[in-house]
């Protein structure tokens, strides 16, 4: 089984190919590829071609759902759904924070994943790792005030995620994962996807959508403008 992984939740992005759960290849996405579906598809085509495969040999698609960049997530999910529909293959949406937590392979403690939500808030989710591809969600990603989360953390908890750098002064006394694994990786998105596909746990191609925990800045500005005009 060949599974394509798509990760476009942040400033950097990546795509990967797994065959029977083993990594065939992974590549970083150019900024244009991450933000524009018309260039993401060719980059996927190049990755497939580099491994002497055709796009029609892909058996399933796993895509990062967020939390993360509004534009990036939208592009990634639309691309995954388009491929799934056109190739008549299953698609699975993966919690981005679960994939980040999985990279730690921390089996003895709760793993908290955080990202910057601005305004003194963070996006946060809590997980427990059971084996190389099994991650249990203890608390789904949600928005919480950074100081409130800090008070909730135990000394044994492990912290990771793209938001650590921006909130470092607040969490500097916490136990943190290496910086090299703070960002999501397409190979782990695909790896979790393989497990779900093997269990026939797939998503509806028509209703799958990104995890948006907060409205976009453009939407909020539009609402402010409407209120000002009243």
Secondary structure, 3 states (H helix, E strand, C coil): CEEEEEECCCCCCEEEEEECCEEEEEEECCHHHHHCHHHHHHHHHHHHHHCCCCHHHCCEEEEECCCCCHHHHHHHHHHHHHHHHHHCCEEEEECHHHHHHHCCCCCCCCEEEEEEEECCEEEEEEEEEEECCEEEEEEEEEEEEHHHHHHHCCCCCEEECCCCCCCHHHHCCCEECCHHHCCCCHHHHHHHHHHHHHCCCCECCCCCCCCCCCCCHHHHHHHHHHHHHC
